[in-house]
Amino acid sequence: MSNWFKLIMKIQKIQYGKGLRLKGMPVIYKQKGSILSIGKDVTVNSSFLSNLVGLYSRTIIVTRTREAKIVIGDRVGISGATIYARNSVEIGEDTMIGGNCKILDNDFHPIEIEERHSKDKSKIRSKPIIIGKNCFIGCNTIILKGTVLGDNCVVGAGAVVSGKFPANSVIVGNPAKVIKTL
């Protein structure tokens, strides 16, 4: 099944490195003109049995505009996560993304009532997300637009993360805050 899906990825011009492992059926979609790049030896878990933390859905990786960019580094592990970019999401090498995590660089809808009803997609707020190398993102976390995680950060399960966090931080809670430096 994964070889068939890799053929679909090639047709969409999604770049991926050697050793890509697809467990289950992810949803990977690249808007024409956008950039979606997956490094070497990446594992994408998308079936219930591929990660026993209890995945609620398949992994979803989507660039939604022509200007969008998703770059996933080498040896990244992703389990039942959603990575959705209207702007940019960068994930450093050797990072692990826990079950059911959401990484969203935009608000999906304008927050002002009039703009929300206008259906003008240009009014949707979006800011790049950067996740450093060797990070661990716990299950059921939400990484919001504009977040920057330095290298080696650990994000606790269920955290709602927004803002800039220095390297080696342990980040927990809603709203997320640094509780320890490694």
URCOR-V853186 format. One record per residue. N is the residue number from 0. RES is the residue in one small letter. PHI is phi in whole degrees, 0 to 359 (NA if undefined). Layout:
BEGIN
n = (N & N)
res = (RES & RES)
phi = (PHI & PHI)
END
This chain:
BEGIN
n = (0 & 1 & 2 & 3 & 4 & 5 & 6 & 7 & 8 & 9 & 10 & 11 & 12 & 13 & 14 & 15 & 16 & 17 & 18 & 19 & 20 & 21 & 22 & 23 & 24 & 25 & 26 & 27 & 28 & 29 & 30 & 31 & 32 & 33 & 34 & 35 & 36 & 37 & 38 & 39 & 40 & 41 & 42 & 43 & 44 & 45 & 46 & 47 & 48 & 49 & 50 & 51 & 52 & 53 & 54 & 55 & 56 & 57 & 58 & 59 & 60 & 61 & 62 & 63 & 64 & 65 & 66 & 67 & 68 & 69 & 70 & 71 & 72 & 73 & 74 & 75 & 76 & 77 & 78 & 79 & 80 & 81 & 82 & 83 & 84 & 85 & 86 & 87 & 88 & 89 & 90 & 91 & 92 & 93 & 94 & 95 & 96 & 97 & 98 & 99 & 100 & 101 & 102 & 103 & 104 & 105 & 106 & 107 & 108 & 109 & 110 & 111 & 112 & 113 & 114 & 115 & 116 & 117 & 118 & 119 & 120 & 121 & 122 & 123 & 124 & 125 & 126 & 127 & 128 & 129 & 130 & 131 & 132 & 133 & 134 & 135 & 136 & 137 & 138 & 139 & 140 & 141 & 142 & 143 & 144 & 145 & 146 & 147 & 148 & 149 & 150 & 151 & 152 & 153 & 154 & 155 & 156 & 157 & 158 & 159 & 160 & 161 & 162 & 163 & 164 & 165 & 166 & 167 & 168 & 169 & 170 & 171 & 172 & 173 & 174 & 175 & 176 & 177 & 178 & 179 & 180 & 181)
res = (m & s & n & w & f & k & l & i & m & k & i & q & k & i & q & y & g & k & g & l & r & l & k & g & m & p & v & i & y & k & q & k & g & s & i & l & s & i & g & k & d & v & t & v & n & s & s & f & l & s & n & l & v & g & l & y & s & r & t & i & i & v & t & r & t & r & e & a & k & i & v & i & g & d & r & v & g & i & s & g & a & t & i & y & a & r & n & s & v & e & i & g & e & d & t & m & i & g & g & n & c & k & i & l & d & n & d & f & h & p & i & e & i & e & e & r & h & s & k & d & k & s & k & i & r & s & k & p & i & i & i & g & k & n & c & f & i & g & c & n & t & i & i & l & k & g & t & v & l & g & d & n & c & v & v & g & a & g & a & v & v & s & g & k & f & p & a & n & s & v & i & v & g & n & p & a & k & v & i & k & t & l)
phi = (NA & 292 & 295 & 297 & 292 & 296 & 296 & 300 & 297 & 296 & 299 & 282 & 64 & 273 & 275 & 212 & 273 & 298 & 81 & 296 & 247 & 249 & 252 & 91 & 245 & 287 & 253 & 234 & 228 & 242 & 297 & 305 & 91 & 274 & 242 & 224 & 231 & 239 & 288 & 283 & 56 & 274 & 245 & 241 & 269 & 223 & 236 & 307 & 278 & 282 & 208 & 280 & 293 & 98 & 282 & 273 & 207 & 288 & 292 & 235 & 233 & 222 & 260 & 255 & 229 & 298 & 274 & 289 & 215 & 234 & 235 & 247 & 287 & 293 & 59 & 274 & 245 & 229 & 231 & 57 & 266 & 246 & 238 & 231 & 235 & 259 & 240 & 201 & 228 & 239 & 237 & 288 & 298 & 64 & 271 & 244 & 247 & 290 & 305 & 69 & 292 & 241 & 239 & 232 & 273 & 209 & 271 & 71 & 215 & 298 & 272 & 284 & 302 & 299 & 291 & 297 & 279 & 284 & 63 & 276 & 295 & 291 & 274 & 286 & 286 & 210 & 217 & 300 & 245 & 232 & 246 & 291 & 283 & 58 & 270 & 234 & 254 & 293 & 297 & 61 & 271 & 234 & 255 & 266 & 308 & 81 & 288 & 231 & 250 & 292 & 302 & 68 & 287 & 239 & 248 & 292 & 307 & 77 & 291 & 247 & 251 & 211 & 123 & 250 & 231 & 290 & 306 & 68 & 273 & 257 & 239 & 218 & 98 & 220 & 288 & 292 & 215 & 283 & 248 & 197 & 247 & 280)
END
